[in-house]
Amino acid sequence: MKELTLKSTIKVAEFSELTDQERKLIEEAKASTYKSYAPYSHFYVGAAILLKNGVIVPGCNQENAAFPSGLCAERSAIFAAGAQYPDQPIMMLAIAERNEKGEFLEEPASPCGSCRQVIIETETRFKQPVRILLYGTKFTYVMDGIKELMPLSFTEF
């Protein structure tokens, strides 16, 4: 039996090391957490997408008592962008989270599997990676594409 070793490259940056554009997108994602509807988990997630045309599209998680009926912040932003700007590639995605005390998390949280799959589909659709910023107050993870989180991913045949 052979062994396959997969490697991911995830940069760990302090907020001050990010570009002005990256910091602005993170601030938009943080602001989106205040629009989140999370009465069950008390986990408030905001996302912000930068499109190729320079437009920023926000998103936030929306929970429902029937749990499968809710939607994550990442997907709400991606689907809103697709509905409003179907021909605009997504260049960058920033994600931020607050806890039930209203505090932003020290360490970044990672997108769920469904969101990862939607990001993969977005990259496949536009034939380019999406730069991903996962914000935490201590540091931000920076990735040049979702494959850094999902090196073995389900894509088109």
DAZI-V906065 format. One line per field, one symbol per residue. phi: phi as a letter, one per 20 degrees, with the letter a starting at -180 (. if undefined). psi: psi as a letter, one per 20 degrees, with the letter a starting at -180 (. if undefined). burial: I if it has 24 or more other C-alpha atoms within 12 Angstrom, else O. A space follows every 10 residues. Layout:
# DAZI-V906065
phi=???
psi=???
burial=???
This chain:
# DAZI-V906065
phi=.eddddcddc edcfgfeffg ffffffffff ffffdfdcfd eldedccbdd egenfddebb fcebgegfef bfffffffff fffecfdefe ebcdccccef enefffdfed fffffgfffg ffffgelbfd fdddebfeac ecceofffec fdcecgf
psi=prppppqqoo qoqqhiiqrg gggghghggg hhhiiqomig hkoopqqppo rhjippprqq qorqhnhiia pqgghhgghg ghhhmhjoqp hqpqpqqqai ijpqqgqqqq qrgghghhgg hghggjlqqp ppoopqhhrp ppqmqhihhm hoqorq.
burial=OOOOOOOOOO OOIOIOOOOO IIIIIIIIII IIIIIIIIOO OOIIIIIIII IOOOOIIIII IIIOOOOOOO IIIIIIIIII IIOOOOOIII IIIIIIIIIO OOOIIOOIII IOOOIIIIII IIIOOOOOII IIIIIIIOII IIIOIIIIII OOOOOOO
